[in-house]
């Protein structure tokens, strides 16, 4: 399966979708100018991946900031993971946030309430 590797910028997140090596991660800042076109290949990749998933899929969100437009596309990714989970696949979402960032912690909690997927909140120190 094709690997997606996008190097982040000030406005776009790092994205690694590598089924062969079990790496599924979005990190950094997400405020792309055209959020739909940035996330479209990622969502398309998930459609292909859902056809033949790995034994276990652990998706790591390590975002430090995202804008409102990105929040909808993040939810779209989570909904695709929910579909896989509801189809009997082993899926886990890990939402990483700095231990002093209540906004990112709350964002993870809100997403966890919306989707029916096993969800872990993972705090880390910036020290």
N, C-alpha and C positions, 0 to 999 in steps of 0.2 A: 504494500500500500504506500502511496505517495506520502512523503514527509513534508510537513509545512514548518518552515523555520523563518520567522520574521524578526529581524533585529529591531528593537525598539528605538524610538526617538524621544524627544521631549514631549511629543503629542501622541505617540502611538506605543502600545505595549509590546514587549517581547512575547512572541508566541512560538511554542514548540508543540507540535502534534506529531509524535513519532510512535506509532503503534508497535513497530518492531522492537523498540527499546523500552516500551511502557512509560513514555514520558508525555504527559499531557499537562501543559502549563501555560498560563497567561500571567505576566508580571509587569510591574512598572506603572506607567501612567496611561490612561486611555481617554483621550479627547481629540480623536482624529477629526479633521475638517469634514470629511465625508464618511460618517460612521458606517453607513450601510455598505458602501463599496469596500471599506476596510474589512468588515466582518463577513461579507458574503462568501469568500472562499473558505473561511473557517466553518461556517454553517454547512456549506456544501460538503466539506470534508467529513463532517459528522454524519451526514446522510449516508455517505459511502461506508464509513466506519461502522455504523449501526447494522449494516448487512452482515458483517463478520467481525464481531468484537473480540477483544482479548478475554482471557479467562476472568481477569479482574481489571477494571478501569478505575484508576485513582486520578482525579483531576484536581490540580493545584491552582487556585487563584491566589496570586501574590501581588495584588494591586495596591498601590499606595494612594492612588487617586483615580476617579473616573467621573466623567460628566454625566448629565442626565440622559443625553442621547445614547451614550455607551451603556447605561444601566439597562435599557431595554434589550440591547443585543446580548448582554451578559445573561439576562433572564432567558433569552432565546436559547443560548447554549445550555443553560441549566434545564430547560424544558426538554431539550434533546437527550440529555443525560437521564432525565426522569422517564422518558419513553423507553430508553434502554433498560432501566431498572424495572419498570412495569412489565417489560417483556421477559423478565426473569434473569437479566444479566447482573453480575456482581459489580456494583458501582459505588464509589465513595467520592464525595466532594470534600476537599480540605480548603477552608477559607483562612488564609494567613493574614494577620494584621499586626501592626506595631502595638505593643502593649499599652501605649499612651494615646492611641487613636480611637476614641469612642465612636466616631462616625463610621470608620471602616468596620469596627466590631459590630455595630448596629446594622450596617448594610448586610453583613453576613447573616446575622440573626433573621433579618427580614426575608432574605432569599431562602433561608432554611425553612421559614414558615410557609413560603409560597409553594415550594416544590417538595414532592414526596420522594426524596433521595436521602440516603444516609449522609449526614453532614457533620463535619468536625470543624470547630473553631480552633485555630492555632495561633496563639499570641507569641510574639517574639520581641526581644529587646533590641533597640537600635544602638546600644552601647557597643 
